Amino acid sequence: MDSTDKIALIRLMRPEDSEDISRIYSVITKQSVNADFSKLIKSHAGSKNSVCYVAELDGRIVGFMISYILTLSFEADKSACIAIMGVDPGCMGQGIGAHLAAESLKFYETQGITRVYTSVKWDSCDVLSFFRTLNFERSDFINLTKKLA
């Protein structure tokens, strides 16, 4: 069986997955990650408001999705946000990201959440395209930023 024929196992993220997630993130961004990134991953893995999954293929983590429930926001209804996700570049195009998203969205539906948000850089065409295949569209919100120092 070719590796492209295999289906990734989607499971809840564990704190000990932080090293593999850091590796994938580093490969995608072409930047090294620091210890704070690993701590952040571990804190999300143990948080009751976070919904975090990893994808395993042949016992190796090849993707991740970190999202969380927004209990206080400008939105009146309880909602959720996909904060970050990544798939090992060698495994892209196999539906791993879609499987991770499906698992997260399925969980949110069981919680009565009707809106899920995410932020994407305007020039990240591949990421925008991915979310559009999941039927994400522009929201009524505008991301604002303020640069400090």
C-alpha positions in Angstrom: 0.0 0.0 0.0 1.4 3.4 -1.0 1.6 6.0 1.8 -0.9 8.2 -0.1 -3.5 5.4 0.2 -3.3 5.4 4.0 -5.6 7.3 6.2 -4.2 9.2 9.1 -5.3 8.5 12.6 -6.8 11.6 14.2 -6.5 11.8 18.0 -6.5 14.3 20.8 -3.2 16.1 21.2 -1.1 15.3 24.3 1.6 17.5 25.9 4.3 15.1 24.8 3.4 15.8 21.2 4.9 19.3 21.4 8.2 18.3 20.0 6.7 16.8 16.8 4.3 19.8 16.5 7.3 22.2 16.9 9.2 20.2 14.2 6.3 20.5 11.7 5.7 24.2 12.5 9.5 24.9 12.0 9.5 23.1 8.6 6.4 25.0 7.4 7.6 28.5 8.6 11.3 27.8 7.8 12.1 29.3 11.2 13.3 27.7 14.4 10.8 27.6 17.3 11.7 28.5 20.9 10.8 26.9 24.2 7.9 29.3 24.6 6.2 27.7 21.6 6.6 24.3 23.1 5.2 25.5 26.4 2.2 27.0 24.6 1.5 23.7 22.8 1.6 21.8 26.1 -0.7 24.3 27.8 -3.3 24.0 25.0 -3.1 20.2 25.2 -4.1 20.4 28.8 -6.7 23.1 28.6 -10.4 22.4 29.0 -11.3 25.2 26.5 -8.8 24.0 23.8 -9.7 21.5 21.2 -6.5 20.1 19.8 -5.9 17.2 17.5 -2.9 15.6 15.8 -2.8 13.3 12.8 -0.6 10.2 12.9 0.5 8.2 9.9 2.5 5.0 10.6 2.9 6.1 14.2 4.4 9.5 13.3 2.7 12.8 13.9 2.2 14.5 10.5 -0.3 17.2 11.3 -1.9 19.2 14.0 -4.8 21.6 14.7 -5.1 23.8 17.7 -8.4 25.6 18.3 -10.3 26.8 21.3 -13.7 27.8 22.5 -14.3 31.6 22.8 -16.4 32.1 25.9 -16.0 35.9 25.9 -15.9 37.8 22.6 -17.6 40.5 20.7 -19.8 37.7 19.2 -23.0 37.2 21.2 -23.1 33.4 20.7 -20.5 31.0 22.1 -18.0 30.5 19.2 -14.7 28.8 18.5 -11.4 29.8 16.8 -8.9 27.8 14.9 -5.7 29.3 16.1 -3.0 27.3 14.2 -2.7 24.2 12.2 0.0 22.5 10.1 0.7 19.5 8.0 4.1 18.1 7.3 4.9 19.3 3.8 5.7 15.7 2.7 2.2 14.7 3.6 0.3 17.6 2.2 -2.4 16.9 -0.4 -3.6 13.7 1.4 -6.6 15.2 3.2 -4.9 15.3 6.6 -5.8 19.0 7.2 -9.4 18.3 6.2 -9.6 15.3 8.5 -8.2 17.4 11.4 -10.8 20.2 10.7 -13.6 17.7 10.4 -12.9 16.2 13.8 -12.7 19.7 15.4 -15.9 20.9 13.7 -17.7 17.8 14.7 -16.7 18.3 18.3 -17.9 22.0 18.2 -21.2 21.0 16.8 -21.8 18.7 19.8 -21.1 21.7 22.0 -23.8 23.8 20.3 -21.2 26.1 18.7 -22.5 27.6 15.5 -19.6 29.8 14.4 -15.9 29.0 14.0 -13.4 31.7 13.2 -9.8 31.7 12.0 -7.4 34.4 10.8 -5.4 34.0 7.7 -2.8 36.4 6.1 -4.3 37.9 3.0 -1.5 36.7 0.8 -1.5 33.1 2.1 -3.3 31.8 -1.0 -2.7 28.1 -0.1 -4.2 28.5 3.4 -7.1 30.6 2.2 -7.8 28.0 -0.5 -7.8 25.3 2.2 -10.3 27.1 4.4 -12.5 27.9 1.4 -12.7 24.1 0.6 -14.1 23.8 4.2 -16.7 26.4 3.3 -15.2 29.2 5.5 -16.0 32.7 4.2 -15.2 36.2 5.2 -16.7 37.2 8.5 -18.1 40.4 9.8 -15.0 41.0 11.8 -11.9 42.9 10.7 -8.6 41.9 12.3 -6.8 44.9 13.8 -3.2 45.2 14.8 -1.1 47.7 16.7 2.7 47.5 16.6 4.4 48.2 19.9 7.9 49.7 19.8 
